[in-house]
Amino acid sequence: MDAGRIVDKALELIDEVGTQALTLRMLADALNSGTATLYRHFEGKDELLALVADRILGEVRVEPEELDGLPWRESVTVAAKAFYGALGRHPNALSLLAAQVPVGPNGLRGRERLIGLLLGHGFSVGLAARSFTAIGHYVIGFAIQQYGPGTPHPEDRTQPVCGTTTAPSTPPRSRPPWPPPTS
């Protein structure tokens, strides 16, 4: 059995029942397999969940051409909306991304691209790294407010939460804690 198929099925089950309810027995049954087969591919549920989180990050699609010539704020907004969209497709998996730093290939690729974009716009290495973290936490936090436990399922909503069903078109205006670099 292919590890990718196992991760896909785990994500499908998490979408249905949530992260806490997913068991390796449930996953094995859904794959018409035994738990021993899963342990041939993964050391345990934690490793599997890290790969599920990375699979979600693989859904964040922003082509470099989309960002060409944009100021850094607009580029970050495009990336944040793409990230938010992926999170919105998997609301039962939000805790995975809130609880750990993704270190899989998709997570690292996204981190390198956004930090590289910020560096290309004149951010220092430290500021780019802190900005990446702040943006990620903001998007995940907003997604948790919109889709987390206790919020209505999208099909049960009579009105969009906070007046929008997508990420805000512009970030909230507030005084930045540092002087932003010029584009």
C-alpha beads as a LAMMPS data file, in Angstrom:
LAMMPS data file: protein, C-alpha beads

183 atoms
182 bonds

1 atom types
1 bond types

-500.0 500.0 xlo xhi
-500.0 500.0 ylo yhi
-500.0 500.0 zlo zhi

Masses

1 110.0

Atoms # bond

1 1 1 0.000 0.000 0.000
2 1 1 1.252 3.467 -0.936
3 1 1 1.970 5.937 1.905
4 1 1 0.389 8.748 -0.133
5 1 1 -2.879 6.809 -0.328
6 1 1 -2.829 6.341 3.446
7 1 1 -2.276 10.079 4.028
8 1 1 -5.070 10.933 1.573
9 1 1 -7.495 8.596 3.341
10 1 1 -6.454 9.956 6.750
11 1 1 -7.207 13.497 5.563
12 1 1 -10.556 12.354 4.184
13 1 1 -11.442 10.800 7.538
14 1 1 -10.248 13.856 9.464
15 1 1 -12.494 15.971 7.248
16 1 1 -15.387 13.706 8.252
17 1 1 -14.762 12.967 11.949
18 1 1 -11.977 15.275 13.135
19 1 1 -8.428 14.783 14.282
20 1 1 -9.245 13.591 17.797
21 1 1 -11.714 10.945 16.603
22 1 1 -9.365 9.484 13.991
23 1 1 -7.797 6.237 15.103
24 1 1 -5.342 4.048 13.274
25 1 1 -7.884 1.212 13.514
26 1 1 -10.508 3.419 11.809
27 1 1 -8.004 4.342 9.106
28 1 1 -6.954 0.729 8.555
29 1 1 -10.605 -0.342 8.278
30 1 1 -11.301 2.417 5.744
31 1 1 -8.364 1.153 3.694
32 1 1 -9.486 -2.498 4.027
33 1 1 -6.214 -3.222 5.731
34 1 1 -4.766 -3.890 9.164
35 1 1 -3.017 -1.528 11.525
36 1 1 0.226 -3.464 11.016
37 1 1 0.255 -2.201 7.424
38 1 1 0.069 1.369 8.681
39 1 1 2.963 0.796 11.069
40 1 1 5.102 -0.331 8.124
41 1 1 4.777 3.219 6.761
42 1 1 4.506 5.341 9.927
43 1 1 5.858 5.087 13.455
44 1 1 2.503 6.190 14.830
45 1 1 -0.375 8.609 14.604
46 1 1 1.803 11.688 15.251
47 1 1 3.967 11.015 12.197
48 1 1 0.873 10.385 10.090
49 1 1 -0.744 13.633 11.284
50 1 1 2.412 15.596 10.438
51 1 1 2.173 14.242 6.892
52 1 1 -1.531 15.119 6.740
53 1 1 -0.680 18.698 7.760
54 1 1 1.951 18.819 5.037
55 1 1 -0.556 17.466 2.513
56 1 1 -2.886 20.359 3.353
57 1 1 -0.026 22.826 2.854
58 1 1 0.508 21.229 -0.555
59 1 1 -2.927 22.561 -1.507
60 1 1 -1.724 26.142 -1.064
61 1 1 -1.127 27.159 -4.652
62 1 1 0.343 30.503 -5.600
63 1 1 2.152 30.607 -8.904
64 1 1 5.205 32.884 -8.938
65 1 1 3.702 34.765 -11.892
66 1 1 0.790 35.816 -9.684
67 1 1 3.213 37.736 -7.487
68 1 1 5.439 39.261 -10.163
69 1 1 5.581 43.013 -9.820
70 1 1 3.292 43.200 -6.795
71 1 1 4.268 45.201 -3.721
72 1 1 5.095 43.019 -0.733
73 1 1 1.769 43.665 1.043
74 1 1 -0.255 42.563 -1.975
75 1 1 1.975 39.519 -2.453
76 1 1 1.496 38.513 1.172
77 1 1 -2.265 39.025 0.823
78 1 1 -2.378 36.675 -2.200
79 1 1 -0.382 34.041 -0.295
80 1 1 -2.477 34.451 2.868
81 1 1 -5.731 34.051 0.913
82 1 1 -4.419 30.865 -0.705
83 1 1 -3.422 29.502 2.719
84 1 1 -6.782 30.455 4.199
85 1 1 -8.551 28.728 1.301
86 1 1 -6.705 25.477 1.983
87 1 1 -7.540 25.699 5.688
88 1 1 -11.191 26.364 4.896
89 1 1 -11.358 23.149 2.870
90 1 1 -10.178 21.174 5.931
91 1 1 -11.617 22.849 9.044
92 1 1 -11.400 19.668 11.120
93 1 1 -7.633 19.663 10.599
94 1 1 -6.974 23.208 11.844
95 1 1 -5.587 21.934 15.129
96 1 1 -2.827 20.122 13.248
97 1 1 -1.484 23.348 11.814
98 1 1 -2.022 25.315 15.017
99 1 1 -0.172 22.793 17.179
100 1 1 2.995 22.121 15.212
101 1 1 5.541 23.687 12.924
102 1 1 5.189 21.867 9.604
103 1 1 8.532 20.489 8.476
104 1 1 7.449 18.428 5.473
105 1 1 8.400 19.356 1.913
106 1 1 5.270 21.416 1.248
107 1 1 5.607 23.367 4.484
108 1 1 9.288 24.053 3.854
109 1 1 8.622 25.066 0.247
110 1 1 5.962 27.562 1.307
111 1 1 8.174 28.946 4.062
112 1 1 11.107 29.406 1.683
113 1 1 8.938 31.112 -0.943
114 1 1 7.331 33.610 1.425
115 1 1 10.528 34.408 3.288
116 1 1 12.306 34.766 -0.071
117 1 1 9.599 37.145 -1.244
118 1 1 9.981 39.265 1.880
119 1 1 13.772 39.268 1.581
120 1 1 13.398 40.346 -2.044
121 1 1 11.400 43.339 -0.839
122 1 1 14.116 44.477 1.536
123 1 1 13.169 42.746 4.779
124 1 1 16.071 41.661 6.979
125 1 1 16.428 37.924 7.577
126 1 1 15.121 38.221 11.132
127 1 1 12.192 40.421 10.159
128 1 1 11.281 38.141 7.245
129 1 1 11.285 35.094 9.543
130 1 1 9.199 36.835 12.214
131 1 1 6.811 38.172 9.560
132 1 1 6.342 34.689 8.120
133 1 1 5.469 33.377 11.576
134 1 1 3.100 36.253 12.330
135 1 1 1.295 35.897 8.991
136 1 1 0.919 32.146 9.457
137 1 1 -0.415 32.540 12.981
138 1 1 -2.812 35.269 11.875
139 1 1 -4.259 33.165 9.040
140 1 1 -4.553 30.038 11.179
141 1 1 -6.148 32.025 14.012
142 1 1 -8.626 33.646 11.651
143 1 1 -9.499 30.249 10.165
144 1 1 -10.055 28.833 13.655
145 1 1 -12.411 31.735 14.430
146 1 1 -14.301 31.096 11.203
147 1 1 -14.288 27.293 11.060
148 1 1 -13.120 25.989 14.444
149 1 1 -15.040 24.093 17.089
150 1 1 -18.338 25.697 17.983
151 1 1 -18.771 27.552 14.698
152 1 1 -21.552 26.506 12.329
153 1 1 -20.648 24.317 9.395
154 1 1 -20.559 26.368 6.162
155 1 1 -23.715 24.666 4.850
156 1 1 -25.552 25.528 8.087
157 1 1 -24.751 29.239 8.023
158 1 1 -27.532 31.604 7.138
159 1 1 -25.114 34.522 6.819
160 1 1 -21.399 34.619 6.242
161 1 1 -19.348 34.864 9.423
162 1 1 -17.947 38.379 9.889
163 1 1 -19.578 39.429 6.627
164 1 1 -17.276 37.399 4.400
165 1 1 -16.740 33.808 3.380
166 1 1 -13.193 34.480 2.259
167 1 1 -10.205 36.180 3.795
168 1 1 -10.488 39.941 4.005
169 1 1 -9.413 41.654 0.791
170 1 1 -7.099 43.895 2.767
171 1 1 -5.444 43.243 6.070
172 1 1 -6.707 45.203 9.054
173 1 1 -5.161 48.632 9.279
174 1 1 -3.015 49.045 12.311
175 1 1 0.269 50.621 13.094
176 1 1 2.991 48.062 12.359
177 1 1 5.413 47.382 15.211
178 1 1 8.327 48.216 12.907
179 1 1 8.749 50.595 10.028
180 1 1 7.965 48.437 6.965
181 1 1 10.520 48.470 4.187
182 1 1 9.622 50.372 1.049
183 1 1 8.827 48.379 -2.059

Bonds

1 1 1 2
2 1 2 3
3 1 3 4
4 1 4 5
5 1 5 6
6 1 6 7
7 1 7 8
8 1 8 9
9 1 9 10
10 1 10 11
11 1 11 12
12 1 12 13
13 1 13 14
14 1 14 15
15 1 15 16
16 1 16 17
17 1 17 18
18 1 18 19
19 1 19 20
20 1 20 21
21 1 21 22
22 1 22 23
23 1 23 24
24 1 24 25
25 1 25 26
26 1 26 27
27 1 27 28
28 1 28 29
29 1 29 30
30 1 30 31
31 1 31 32
32 1 32 33
33 1 33 34
34 1 34 35
35 1 35 36
36 1 36 37
37 1 37 38
38 1 38 39
39 1 39 40
40 1 40 41
41 1 41 42
42 1 42 43
43 1 43 44
44 1 44 45
45 1 45 46
46 1 46 47
47 1 47 48
48 1 48 49
49 1 49 50
50 1 50 51
51 1 51 52
52 1 52 53
53 1 53 54
54 1 54 55
55 1 55 56
56 1 56 57
57 1 57 58
58 1 58 59
59 1 59 60
60 1 60 61
61 1 61 62
62 1 62 63
63 1 63 64
64 1 64 65
65 1 65 66
66 1 66 67
67 1 67 68
68 1 68 69
69 1 69 70
70 1 70 71
71 1 71 72
72 1 72 73
73 1 73 74
74 1 74 75
75 1 75 76
76 1 76 77
77 1 77 78
78 1 78 79
79 1 79 80
80 1 80 81
81 1 81 82
82 1 82 83
83 1 83 84
84 1 84 85
85 1 85 86
86 1 86 87
87 1 87 88
88 1 88 89
89 1 89 90
90 1 90 91
91 1 91 92
92 1 92 93
93 1 93 94
94 1 94 95
95 1 95 96
96 1 96 97
97 1 97 98
98 1 98 99
99 1 99 100
100 1 100 101
101 1 101 102
102 1 102 103
103 1 103 104
104 1 104 105
105 1 105 106
106 1 106 107
107 1 107 108
108 1 108 109
109 1 109 110
110 1 110 111
111 1 111 112
112 1 112 113
113 1 113 114
114 1 114 115
115 1 115 116
116 1 116 117
117 1 117 118
118 1 118 119
119 1 119 120
120 1 120 121
121 1 121 122
122 1 122 123
123 1 123 124
124 1 124 125
125 1 125 126
126 1 126 127
127 1 127 128
128 1 128 129
129 1 129 130
130 1 130 131
131 1 131 132
132 1 132 133
133 1 133 134
134 1 134 135
135 1 135 136
136 1 136 137
137 1 137 138
138 1 138 139
139 1 139 140
140 1 140 141
141 1 141 142
142 1 142 143
143 1 143 144
144 1 144 145
145 1 145 146
146 1 146 147
147 1 147 148
148 1 148 149
149 1 149 150
150 1 150 151
151 1 151 152
152 1 152 153
153 1 153 154
154 1 154 155
155 1 155 156
156 1 156 157
157 1 157 158
158 1 158 159
159 1 159 160
160 1 160 161
161 1 161 162
162 1 162 163
163 1 163 164
164 1 164 165
165 1 165 166
166 1 166 167
167 1 167 168
168 1 168 169
169 1 169 170
170 1 170 171
171 1 171 172
172 1 172 173
173 1 173 174
174 1 174 175
175 1 175 176
176 1 176 177
177 1 177 178
178 1 178 179
179 1 179 180
180 1 180 181
181 1 181 182
182 1 182 183
